[in-house]
Amino acid sequence: AQKVTQAQTEISVVEKEDVTLDCVYETRDTTYYLFWYKQPPSGELVFLIRRNSFDEQNEISGRYSWNFQKSTSSFNFTITASQVVDSAVYFCALHPISGANNLFFGTGTRLTVIP
Amino acid sequence: DTGVSQDPRHKITKRGQNVTFRCDPISEHNRLYWYRQTLGQGPEFLTYFQNEAQLEKSRLLSDRFSAERPKGSFSTLEIQRTEQGDSAMYLCASSPLDSPSQNTEAFFGQGTRLTVV
């Protein structure tokens, strides 16, 4: 079974604080991709990052960083020095190589950055 | 390239009516996906096209739902005899196909929000 769990339903932080969004996944596939998407109020899902299962190197892009730990099946997302524009719903998603050619999404974490 | 475009953005319909949504993917993207997103949930996969061929359908896609991509470009999603449970955001996404084994990120449209009253 393929499953993505985002245990944090809602998070509120004050501007300039750091925040980490958790993602835990389940899959029997040895080859898979993990994604993070941002969904602002406009509704469009904006791609943030893709990671394949063979690449556990952490990645940093500006204020964003991702920590992929295969041993704990986690792919956490950290925003440093949060800004009001970061307010959105963030989704973690899994794409296993086998089976259906689609993304399995978590239920999302709503992040509110308070000015 | 203006990204994935969906029309209409909002649709309110009476229960029992038929509705049709359109999706225009990014040009030259071979793959096209339909997802449904209900309030407070993540998107759920409905169906997938590679060019004009519908290759996969979720069990969520009941026989009241039909999707087409006749020329391998735009796609339509039709819901017949709508029910209140069909109220959701319907998202379309597309991605290029560089090689059979290569997966790239899907680019999503802004969705069509359907309300069945």
Boltz contact constraints between the chains, C-beta under 6 A:
constraints:
  - contact:
      token1: [A, 33]
      token2: [B, 103]
      max_distance: 6.0
  - contact:
      token1: [A, 43]
      token2: [B, 110]
      max_distance: 6.0
  - contact:
      token1: [A, 43]
      token2: [B, 111]
      max_distance: 6.0
  - contact:
      token1: [A, 44]
      token2: [B, 108]
      max_distance: 6.0
  - contact:
      token1: [A, 44]
      token2: [B, 110]
      max_distance: 6.0
  - contact:
      token1: [A, 45]
      token2: [B, 108]
      max_distance: 6.0
  - contact:
      token1: [A, 47]
      token2: [B, 105]
      max_distance: 6.0
  - contact:
      token1: [A, 50]
      token2: [B, 105]
      max_distance: 6.0
  - contact:
      token1: [A, 91]
      token2: [B, 42]
      max_distance: 6.0
  - contact:
      token1: [A, 100]
      token2: [B, 56]
      max_distance: 6.0
  - contact:
      token1: [A, 101]
      token2: [B, 48]
      max_distance: 6.0
  - contact:
      token1: [A, 101]
      token2: [B, 56]
      max_distance: 6.0
  - contact:
      token1: [A, 102]
      token2: [B, 45]
      max_distance: 6.0
  - contact:
      token1: [A, 105]
      token2: [B, 42]
      max_distance: 6.0
  - contact:
      token1: [A, 105]
      token2: [B, 43]
      max_distance: 6.0
  - contact:
      token1: [A, 106]
      token2: [B, 42]
      max_distance: 6.0
  - contact:
      token1: [A, 107]
      token2: [B, 41]
      max_distance: 6.0
  - contact:
      token1: [A, 107]
      token2: [B, 42]
      max_distance: 6.0
  - contact:
      token1: [A, 108]
      token2: [B, 42]
      max_distance: 6.0
